[in-house]
Amino acid sequence: MVVVVVVVVVVAVLMAVLVVMAVLMVVAVLVVVSLQVSHDAPPIVEPSTGAAASSASAW
């Protein structure tokens, strides 16, 4: 019974990792497309709000 629980947990973790990697791939593709479409204002990229917020809090 313990082996079944361990296998289920491992499979769930692997699925979560795959989902996170897929989301990161989609975000990367969207960033590249947005940068190619709008060459006028490349610094304004919405998915990088975490880095922008951290740099703003550093100020």
N, CA and C of each residue as an Amber inpcrd file, in Angstrom:
protein
   177
   0.8360000  -1.2050000   0.0000000   0.0000000   0.0000000   0.0000000
   0.8750000   1.2620000   0.0000000   1.9610000   1.2310000   0.7380000
   2.8660000   2.3830000   0.7720000   3.4850000   2.6050000  -0.5990000
   3.7930000   1.5120000  -1.2990000   4.3970000   1.6400000  -2.6320000
   3.4290000   2.3370000  -3.5710000   2.1560000   2.0130000  -3.4860000
   1.1600000   2.6410000  -4.3570000   1.0980000   4.1400000  -4.0810000
   1.1160000   4.5310000  -2.8160000   1.0710000   5.9550000  -2.4660000
   2.3040000   6.6690000  -2.9940000   3.4690000   6.0550000  -2.8440000
   4.7090000   6.6740000  -3.3350000   4.6540000   6.8400000  -4.8410000
   4.1910000   5.8150000  -5.5570000   4.1050000   5.9040000  -7.0200000
   3.1420000   7.0130000  -7.4270000   2.0120000   7.1180000  -6.7560000
   1.0400000   8.1600000  -7.0890000   1.6330000   9.5400000  -6.8520000
   2.3430000   9.7220000  -5.7540000   2.9560000  11.0250000  -5.4560000
   4.0080000  11.3690000  -6.4980000   4.8340000  10.4010000  -6.8750000
   5.8780000  10.6540000  -7.8670000   5.2520000  11.0420000  -9.2020000
   4.2110000  10.3160000  -9.6050000   3.5480000  10.6340000 -10.8760000
   2.9300000  12.0250000 -10.8170000   2.3280000  12.3860000  -9.6900000
   1.7180000  13.7110000  -9.5530000   2.7760000  14.8050000  -9.6440000
   3.9200000  14.5840000  -9.0110000   4.9930000  15.5840000  -9.0680000
   5.5110000  15.7260000 -10.4950000   5.6870000  14.6030000 -11.1870000
   6.1660000  14.6710000 -12.5700000   5.1600000  15.4020000 -13.4580000
   3.8750000  15.1320000 -13.2580000   2.8550000  15.8320000 -14.0470000
   2.8910000  17.3290000 -13.7580000   3.0680000  17.7110000 -12.4910000
   3.1330000  19.1290000 -12.1430000   4.3390000  19.7830000 -12.7990000
   5.4700000  19.0900000 -12.8110000   6.6680000  19.6410000 -13.4510000
   6.4280000  19.8220000 -14.9390000   5.7910000  18.8430000 -15.5790000
   5.5130000  18.9610000 -17.0070000   4.5720000  20.1270000 -17.2810000
   3.5730000  20.3130000 -16.4290000   2.6380000  21.4330000 -16.6310000
   3.3600000  22.7600000 -16.4800000   4.2310000  22.8660000 -15.4740000
   4.9720000  24.1160000 -15.2720000   5.8740000  24.3920000 -16.4590000
   6.5440000  23.3610000 -16.9750000   7.4220000  23.5640000 -18.1300000
   6.6160000  23.9730000 -19.3530000   5.4320000  23.3930000 -19.5340000
   4.5960000  23.7770000 -20.6720000   4.1580000  25.2330000 -20.5430000
   3.7960000  25.6540000 -19.3310000   3.3910000  27.0520000 -19.1340000
   4.5610000  27.9840000 -19.4110000   5.7510000  27.6080000 -18.9620000
   6.9270000  28.4450000 -19.2190000   7.2130000  28.5260000 -20.7090000
   7.0410000  27.4210000 -21.4350000   7.2480000  27.4470000 -22.8800000
   6.2620000  28.4020000 -23.5370000   4.9890000  28.3420000 -23.1230000
   3.9810000  29.2260000 -23.7080000   4.3100000  30.6790000 -23.4020000
   4.7330000  30.9720000 -22.1640000   5.0790000  32.3490000 -21.7980000
   6.2770000  32.8250000 -22.6150000   7.2690000  31.9520000 -22.8000000
   8.4420000  32.3370000 -23.5900000   8.0470000  32.6290000 -25.0310000
   7.1910000  31.8050000 -25.6080000   6.7470000  32.0390000 -26.9870000
   5.9870000  33.3570000 -27.0790000   5.1140000  33.6290000 -26.1050000
   4.3620000  34.8810000 -26.1250000   5.2960000  36.0760000 -26.0090000
   6.3200000  35.9840000 -25.1600000   7.2690000  37.0960000 -25.0080000
   8.0210000  37.3240000 -26.3120000   8.4720000  36.2450000 -26.9510000
   9.2120000  36.3960000 -28.2090000   8.3160000  37.0100000 -29.2750000
   7.0750000  36.5460000 -29.3700000   6.1580000  37.0870000 -30.3750000
   5.8660000  38.5530000 -30.0940000   5.6460000  38.8960000 -28.8280000
   5.3460000  40.2970000 -28.4960000   6.5500000  41.1810000 -28.7850000
   7.7550000  40.6710000 -28.5420000   8.9450000  41.4640000 -28.8290000
   9.1200000  41.6370000 -30.3330000   8.7950000  40.6210000 -31.1080000
   8.9350000  40.7420000 -32.5540000   7.8620000  41.6630000 -33.1260000
   6.6590000  41.6290000 -32.5460000   5.5780000  42.4480000 -33.0820000
   5.8110000  43.9120000 -32.7550000   6.1330000  44.2060000 -31.4930000
   6.2850000  45.6010000 -31.0720000   7.7560000  45.8910000 -30.8120000
   8.4470000  46.4020000 -31.8240000   9.8430000  46.7880000 -31.6440000
   9.9530000  48.1650000 -31.0030000   8.8370000  48.8810000 -30.9140000
   8.8940000  50.2470000 -30.3910000   9.1580000  50.2510000 -28.8850000
   8.4570000  49.4070000 -28.1360000   8.5810000  49.4250000 -26.6830000
   8.8690000  48.0240000 -26.1570000  10.1030000  47.5280000 -26.3460000
  10.4160000  46.1890000 -25.8390000  10.4350000  46.0900000 -24.3160000
  10.7710000  47.1470000 -23.5450000  10.8330000  46.9470000 -22.0950000
   9.4830000  46.6250000 -21.4700000   8.3860000  46.9820000 -22.1360000
   7.0640000  46.7420000 -21.5620000   6.6450000  45.3160000 -21.9200000
   7.0080000  44.3740000 -21.0490000   6.6230000  42.9750000 -21.2460000
   5.8710000  42.5440000 -20.0010000   4.6190000  42.1480000 -20.1530000
   3.7680000  41.8580000 -19.0010000   4.2180000  40.6360000 -18.1980000
   4.6790000  39.5280000 -18.8150000   5.0200000  38.3650000 -17.9820000
   6.1780000  38.6160000 -17.0210000   6.9900000  39.6780000 -17.2410000
   8.1360000  39.9230000 -16.3670000   7.7810000  40.9030000 -15.2630000
   6.5420000  40.8450000 -14.7670000   6.1410000  41.7530000 -13.6980000
   6.8460000  41.4010000 -12.3980000   7.2410000  40.1390000 -12.2140000
   7.9390000  39.7690000 -10.9890000   9.2820000  40.4650000 -10.8870000
  10.0650000  40.4470000 -11.9820000  11.3580000  41.1130000 -11.9640000
  11.1800000  42.6200000 -11.8400000  10.1950000  43.1720000 -12.5240000
   9.9560000  44.6120000 -12.4360000   9.5450000  44.9980000 -11.0200000
   8.7100000  44.1800000 -10.3990000   8.2750000  44.4950000  -9.0380000
   9.4430000  44.3890000  -8.0690000  10.3090000  43.3910000  -8.2710000
  11.4410000  43.2500000  -7.3570000  12.4070000  44.4090000  -7.5260000
  12.6550000  44.8420000  -8.7660000  13.5510000  45.9750000  -8.9800000
  12.9300000  47.2560000  -8.4300000  11.6070000  47.4010000  -8.5710000
  10.9410000  48.5910000  -8.0350000  11.0080000  48.5970000  -6.5150000
  10.8610000  47.4270000  -5.9070000  10.9310000  47.3780000  -4.4410000
  12.3650000  47.6410000  -3.9800000  13.3490000  47.2820000  -4.8030000
  14.7420000  47.5660000  -4.4390000  14.9780000  49.0670000  -4.4040000
  14.3340000  49.8080000  -5.2750000  14.4800000  51.2640000  -5.2300000
  13.7910000  51.7960000  -3.9840000
